[in-house]
């Protein structure tokens, strides 16, 4: 009982999804004595469902977060018919016995009628009813606390991720970019080659940050009222979610400003994806308001630039888009290379700080 209470205190002390995952698998691993415990994401891509590990722990080892490639589908759910049936019938758990004697127990984390997360235990010994009951209790606490974290990370109007959550996501992307650079530089023979790595070719895949601003939003509020202004923001948020890819992340900063983090793609694809969103907004018929447009500035995320510089560069590109006609997408480095912007280390026009 003392061990269970200790784990409950530890789980509810976190304010981060990743650390909550680590806590729950550590608790389950100790209390159930499983050979392996994992937290899985149940993702849907092109109408098919896949399983992606987020965190795992093996008996005698330490819990760790898994490297997640959100652009890769993962393991198809169809390989586990017991779990597939469990999800289809909204059951509390599913169990399978492999040819080698390994028993797998799955407990989906149901939030309403949807389960996008699943706890998985593997062991050679059968699971007792007491073990299943204890683990189910832990899953209940985990589900409730995950709900609270989700609520704290979302904008109340649009349901998009909020500014606080953006800071964490950008920090992770910068950390990953920095680690990739270090690995690349370690393989290069000299300082000259390492310096040249900072000026990567345009066709290479990068991470991107885009700042979106609704054009003439104050005029919309003044003419139609704040209720219609809020409806415009909700519809813009819906268009953001439908226009960008599953692996990208969309945030509302407040007011009429939104930010998108695009994962691994080329400049050409990033521009195409962002402009597709701009076009979708332009062609959308907003009730009562009619035509609405957005301006966008975007920039590549560099491991060598601090977050404030990255945001400042994207905001400079946005400012140029708005001051040169609106309803445009502008790329910071493109503007600098054509002499339309001067490269600076800070941006006095930035509205983020």
Secondary structure as the mmCIF struct_conf table of DSSP 4:
data_model
#
loop_
_struct_conf.conf_type_id
_struct_conf.id
_struct_conf.beg_label_comp_id
_struct_conf.beg_label_asym_id
_struct_conf.beg_label_seq_id
_struct_conf.end_label_comp_id
_struct_conf.end_label_asym_id
_struct_conf.end_label_seq_id
HELX_RH_AL_P HELX_RH_AL_P1 UNK A 2 UNK A 11
TURN_TY1_P TURN_TY1_P1 UNK A 12 UNK A 13
BEND BEND1 UNK A 16 UNK A 16
HELX_RH_AL_P HELX_RH_AL_P2 UNK A 17 UNK A 32
BEND BEND2 UNK A 35 UNK A 35
STRN STRN1 UNK A 36 UNK A 45
TURN_TY1_P TURN_TY1_P2 UNK A 46 UNK A 47
STRN STRN2 UNK A 48 UNK A 58
TURN_TY1_P TURN_TY1_P3 UNK A 59 UNK A 60
BEND BEND3 UNK A 61 UNK A 61
STRN STRN3 UNK A 64 UNK A 65
HELX_LH_PP_P HELX_LH_PP_P1 UNK A 66 UNK A 67
TURN_TY1_P TURN_TY1_P4 UNK A 70 UNK A 71
BEND BEND4 UNK A 72 UNK A 72
STRN STRN4 UNK A 75 UNK A 76
HELX_RH_3T_P HELX_RH_3T_P1 UNK A 77 UNK A 79
HELX_RH_AL_P HELX_RH_AL_P3 UNK A 81 UNK A 88
TURN_TY1_P TURN_TY1_P5 UNK A 89 UNK A 90
BEND BEND5 UNK A 92 UNK A 92
STRN STRN5 UNK A 94 UNK A 97
TURN_TY1_P TURN_TY1_P6 UNK A 99 UNK A 100
BEND BEND6 UNK A 101 UNK A 101
STRN STRN6 UNK A 103 UNK A 108
STRN STRN7 UNK A 111 UNK A 111
TURN_TY1_P TURN_TY1_P7 UNK A 112 UNK A 113
STRN STRN8 UNK A 114 UNK A 114
STRN STRN9 UNK A 117 UNK A 123
BEND BEND7 UNK A 124 UNK A 125
HELX_LH_PP_P HELX_LH_PP_P2 UNK A 126 UNK A 128
HELX_RH_AL_P HELX_RH_AL_P4 UNK A 129 UNK A 153
STRN STRN10 UNK A 154 UNK A 154
TURN_TY1_P TURN_TY1_P8 UNK A 156 UNK A 158
BEND BEND8 UNK A 160 UNK A 160
STRN STRN11 UNK A 161 UNK A 161
HELX_RH_AL_P HELX_RH_AL_P5 UNK A 163 UNK A 186
TURN_TY1_P TURN_TY1_P9 UNK A 187 UNK A 187
BEND BEND9 UNK A 188 UNK A 190
HELX_RH_AL_P HELX_RH_AL_P6 UNK A 191 UNK A 197
TURN_TY1_P TURN_TY1_P10 UNK A 198 UNK A 198
BEND BEND10 UNK A 199 UNK A 199
TURN_TY1_P TURN_TY1_P11 UNK A 202 UNK A 203
BEND BEND11 UNK A 204 UNK A 204
STRN STRN12 UNK A 206 UNK A 214
TURN_TY1_P TURN_TY1_P12 UNK A 215 UNK A 216
HELX_RH_AL_P HELX_RH_AL_P7 UNK A 217 UNK A 224
HELX_RH_AL_P HELX_RH_AL_P8 UNK A 226 UNK A 243
BEND BEND12 UNK A 244 UNK A 244
TURN_TY1_P TURN_TY1_P13 UNK A 246 UNK A 247
BEND BEND13 UNK A 248 UNK A 248
STRN STRN13 UNK A 249 UNK A 254
TURN_TY1_P TURN_TY1_P14 UNK A 255 UNK A 256
STRN STRN14 UNK A 257 UNK A 265
HELX_RH_AL_P HELX_RH_AL_P9 UNK A 267 UNK A 283
STRN STRN15 UNK A 286 UNK A 286
TURN_TY1_P TURN_TY1_P15 UNK A 287 UNK A 289
STRN STRN16 UNK A 290 UNK A 290
STRN STRN17 UNK A 294 UNK A 301
TURN_TY1_P TURN_TY1_P16 UNK A 303 UNK A 304
BEND BEND14 UNK A 305 UNK A 305
HELX_RH_AL_P HELX_RH_AL_P10 UNK A 307 UNK A 323
TURN_TY1_P TURN_TY1_P17 UNK A 324 UNK A 325
BEND BEND15 UNK A 326 UNK A 327
STRN STRN18 UNK A 329 UNK A 331
HELX_RH_AL_P HELX_RH_AL_P11 UNK A 332 UNK A 337
TURN_TY1_P TURN_TY1_P18 UNK A 338 UNK A 339
BEND BEND16 UNK A 340 UNK A 341
BEND BEND17 UNK A 345 UNK A 346
TURN_TY1_P TURN_TY1_P19 UNK A 348 UNK A 349
#
